[in-house]
């Protein structure tokens, strides 16, 4: 177990390099490099050599150094080697390693008071992640971070926000610590962006092959759509291989836009990345200021840099890493600090320190040397190198390069802007779309006939069909603005498209999937399943589900005049007439009234009934009843008749002018709750799938869809569904049926029906929309969407809508009855019952008259001749007795005569002198 540490010590001893020629120098620095960073060692040696040749900085003194290499993932080894360097006596420690060992070296430097200049290094050019070194406000923090903090989170967020991305994927290589962009992921999540992550394996070809083997067609198309916007956080070599693979396997199209961000991207990498990619490419890298004067590129103040490092044409300079540049500037900074100490004559000789013994003491001159280094600053290969109060280098600049959209390889790259933590973004990153000039482009358009979106306007034999409709108007608006032409044809199966059992698509969508058409337009709704296989523009009209029903027909009620009162009330009124007539007769029978002279009215039951009926219908008549009881009865009856007739008159006017026929179905909920009217939709359509998905979802809270699905799915959908929308409309018009379909289509049908026999109900919430479908990866999607948004913004889209859905149509869309009225006149239908009652009365009176005539003739033929002669004699005798005016009343009998005579104040004895006998 003790052999392995011993071998590490021996390895470090043999790898350490001494400058024997200057072993007696008072300036000695130590360096610890990652074992894979051989170029750091070369640049470090070059920097020391350049400074030893510059007599203006160190005068006669020379820098000696010791270099050791360690495993970057072994903190124990790094600390052990650092102790060895301190034991030799060093003024400062320079390290170029990863974050794993940096924390251990920081603790050691703080304990021994040795200035530690840390240069963070990433593995194989992979983007850096923050090391998270612990900083304290005390004076015992001796570690200075030469490389600026990691600003990748800030730069990516600013660029993505400028491009207005809402959905993208981040690819990162296996060496990158994904925790480095955690802050970025948190911020974009708060802003509602949809971000996916995927790790890129070392064997990229195997990774892509696995994708094609495991993903289905729709899943692969969905993955292609995700790749349209991507961020690559990986080293340049991996990025080149990855781009090459996805381009060759046709996973990306030339409307894609990728962002590659890495500090370690040089000019050669930029040209190679642009050459291998298609679409638009944005490259974000760290940049350093370069003197405009070519002759001054290798001079920094009074110091001359080796031409192998400062000449852009030198192969060594072209392949340098950023850590190499910071190492050179670090040595230059230390040399200037040593120069300052020599001038101030405040030199502290280096001492041999032992960090193994418990009672070891730190270097006494460490604090003074650290302050001199922090206060100093140099202009080197990385620009201005200086330190803030927190021990970090605040100077960093990012350059943003980019290309335009294009399919050709080897496109030119230009500078789009720059970013730094002080001023932020400087430049415009407008995500330019394809050029609006599409003149000369001929697009093949597939459609499905659906009123009013697409209709045939002209069909002349031997000539191409001409089409019209709302969708055609939108397509013409795009064509006029962009300059393209189009050829249109109808899908062979006249369907919008649905997935088949073998995974393929039919209908309009199938034409796009199989590349037989460039775009598809009709009453085509945007659904997740369709978006998996084709691209859609932004919606140009909202979509909602509606129901088409037939209006309730007006039934002709011949007895509408009886409608104000129901049958029970009419029965009560008729019974009341009979009852009051009977009571009047009884009251007069119990207390006979005195009749006026010449009155011919008799108090029979028939006359009482007729009088009560006449007063009820307000026809008046002679009032023969003078008793108080009868008058009280008639007063109450007249008041009753007044109230009843007034109420009847008022209600009759309302019933004759207002139709009170209402439908019980006024919403989708009402439709789902009833079973009297069957309903359905087009089989295998988007509406059918929408109801099926929600109806079969056990977590759907609204039971409306489950009830609708039970009705629609009767007999596996064959009972209530149709194959085409026109068949559903005809089924509504000529049968008891409700058709569930696109609300816009149904509204157009209801508005333009000549008989106004339809009305619609629907859902006011638009959960989807109509869009133009394009081939997956089509370059025209963004430019079409942009133009559609412009049409909506300037109001042109509303003008096109009002052309096909006018606000003031001839028919009311939402009334379940025909509301068209011709003024306020009443027709014959409203009074047919009155005429029927009159006709019935005339017929009945004629029949009674005939019956009376027949009866009188029959009765007259039965009178005997003796009786007739007696009557004749009586008539003769009565004519001779003209002196007695009451003689005709003698036939009433003795009692009757007495009662009548008593009314005149006459007596039999005084007038006649004796009793009168009947003739």
GIWO-V639463 format. One record per backbone hydrogen bond with DSSP energy under -1.0 kcal/mol. NH is the residue of the N-H (numbers start at 1). CO is the residue of the C=O. If there is no record, write none. Layout:
NH:CO / NH:CO
This chain:
7:3 / 8:4 / 9:5 / 10:6 / 11:7 / 12:8 / 13:9 / 14:10 / 15:11 / 20:18 / 22:19 / 23:20 / 25:22 / 29:64 / 30:92 / 31:66 / 32:94 / 33:68 / 34:96 / 35:70 / 37:34 / 41:37 / 42:38 / 43:39 / 44:40 / 45:41 / 46:42 / 47:43 / 48:44 / 49:45 / 50:46 / 51:47 / 52:48 / 53:49 / 58:54 / 61:58 / 64:27 / 66:29 / 68:31 / 70:33 / 74:71 / 78:74 / 79:75 / 80:76 / 81:77 / 82:78 / 83:79 / 84:80 / 85:81 / 86:82 / 87:83 / 88:84 / 91:28 / 93:115 / 94:30 / 95:117 / 96:32 / 105:101 / 106:102 / 107:103 / 108:104 / 109:105 / 110:106 / 111:107 / 112:108 / 113:109 / 114:109 / 116:142 / 117:93 / 118:144 / 119:95 / 121:97 / 126:123 / 144:116 / 145:391 / 146:118 / 155:151 / 156:152 / 157:153 / 158:154 / 159:155 / 160:156 / 161:157 / 162:158 / 163:159 / 165:160 / 168:194 / 169:229 / 170:196 / 171:231 / 172:198 / 173:233 / 176:173 / 180:177 / 181:178 / 182:179 / 185:181 / 186:182 / 187:183 / 188:184 / 189:185 / 190:186 / 191:187 / 192:189 / 193:188 / 194:166 / 196:168 / 198:170 / 200:172 / 204:202 / 207:203 / 208:204 / 209:205 / 210:206 / 211:207 / 212:208 / 213:209 / 214:210 / 215:211 / 220:216 / 221:217 / 222:218 / 223:219 / 224:220 / 225:221 / 226:222 / 227:223 / 228:225 / 229:226 / 230:257 / 231:169 / 232:259 / 233:171 / 239:235 / 240:236 / 241:237 / 242:238 / 243:239 / 244:240 / 245:241 / 246:242 / 247:243 / 248:244 / 249:245 / 250:247 / 251:246 / 256:253 / 257:228 / 258:280 / 259:230 / 260:282 / 261:232 / 262:284 / 270:266 / 271:267 / 272:268 / 273:269 / 274:270 / 275:271 / 276:272 / 277:273 / 279:406 / 280:256 / 282:258 / 283:401 / 284:260 / 285:399 / 287:397 / 296:293 / 297:294 / 299:296 / 300:303 / 303:300 / 305:298 / 309:306 / 310:306 / 311:307 / 314:311 / 318:314 / 319:315 / 320:317 / 325:321 / 326:322 / 327:323 / 328:324 / 329:325 / 330:326 / 331:327 / 332:328 / 333:329 / 334:330 / 335:331 / 336:332 / 337:333 / 338:334 / 339:335 / 340:336 / 341:337 / 342:338 / 343:339 / 344:340 / 346:341 / 353:86 / 360:357 / 363:112 / 366:363 / 369:365 / 370:366 / 371:367 / 372:368 / 373:369 / 374:370 / 375:371 / 378:385 / 380:383 / 383:380 / 385:378 / 388:392 / 391:388 / 398:419 / 399:285 / 400:417 / 401:283 / 402:414 / 403:281 / 414:402 / 416:400 / 417:400 / 418:426 / 419:398 / 420:424 / 424:420 / 426:418 / 432:430 / 438:436 / 438:482 / 441:438 / 443:485 / 445:487 / 446:519 / 447:489 / 450:454 / 453:450 / 454:450 / 455:468 / 457:466 / 458:466 / 463:460 / 466:458 / 468:455 / 470:452 / 472:453 / 473:469 / 474:470 / 475:471 / 476:472 / 477:473 / 478:474 / 479:475 / 480:476 / 481:477 / 482:478 / 483:479 / 485:441 / 487:443 / 489:445 / 491:447 / 494:491 / 500:504 / 503:500 / 506:498 / 508:495 / 509:496 / 510:506 / 511:507 / 512:508 / 513:509 / 514:510 / 515:512 / 516:511 / 517:511 / 518:444 / 519:444 / 520:773 / 521:446 / 524:522 / 526:769 / 531:527 / 533:530 / 534:530 / 535:774 / 537:772 / 540:770 / 543:768 / 546:741 / 547:761 / 548:739 / 549:759 / 551:757 / 552:816 / 560:557 / 562:559 / 563:560 / 570:566 / 571:567 / 572:568 / 573:569 / 574:570 / 575:571 / 576:572 / 577:573 / 578:574 / 579:575 / 580:576 / 581:577 / 582:578 / 583:579 / 584:580 / 585:581 / 586:582 / 587:583 / 588:584 / 589:585 / 590:586 / 591:587 / 599:596 / 604:602 / 608:604 / 609:605 / 610:606 / 611:607 / 612:608 / 613:609 / 614:610 / 615:611 / 616:612 / 617:613 / 619:614 / 631:627 / 632:628 / 633:629 / 634:630 / 635:631 / 636:632 / 637:633 / 638:634 / 639:635 / 640:636 / 641:637 / 642:638 / 643:639 / 644:640 / 645:641 / 646:642 / 647:643 / 648:644 / 649:645 / 650:646 / 651:647 / 652:648 / 653:649 / 654:650 / 655:651 / 656:652 / 658:654 / 671:667 / 672:668 / 673:669 / 680:738 / 683:722 / 685:682 / 689:685 / 690:686 / 691:687 / 692:688 / 693:689 / 694:690 / 695:691 / 696:692 / 700:697 / 707:703 / 708:704 / 709:705 / 710:706 / 711:707 / 712:708 / 713:709 / 714:711 / 716:713 / 718:715 / 719:714 / 722:681 / 728:724 / 729:725 / 730:726 / 731:727 / 732:728 / 733:729 / 734:730 / 737:735 / 738:678 / 739:548 / 740:680 / 741:546 / 743:544 / 746:742 / 747:743 / 748:744 / 749:745 / 750:746 / 751:747 / 752:748 / 756:753 / 759:549 / 760:813 / 761:547 / 763:545 / 768:543 / 770:541 / 771:524 / 773:520 / 774:535 / 775:518 / 778:775 / 784:780 / 785:781 / 786:782 / 787:783 / 788:784 / 789:785 / 790:786 / 791:787 / 792:788 / 793:789 / 794:790 / 797:791 / 799:795 / 800:796 / 801:797 / 802:798 / 803:799 / 805:801 / 823:821 / 835:831 / 836:832 / 837:833 / 838:834 / 839:835 / 840:836 / 841:837 / 842:838 / 843:839 / 844:840 / 845:841 / 846:842 / 847:843 / 848:844 / 849:845 / 850:846 / 851:847 / 852:848 / 853:849 / 854:850 / 855:851 / 856:852 / 857:853 / 858:854 / 859:855 / 860:856 / 861:857 / 863:860 / 868:864 / 869:865 / 870:866 / 871:867 / 872:868 / 873:869 / 874:870 / 875:871 / 876:872 / 877:873 / 878:874 / 879:875 / 880:876 / 881:877 / 882:880 / 887:884 / 889:886 / 890:887 / 892:889 / 893:890 / 897:893 / 898:894 / 899:895 / 900:896 / 901:897 / 902:898 / 904:901 / 905:902 / 906:901 / 911:907 / 912:908 / 913:908
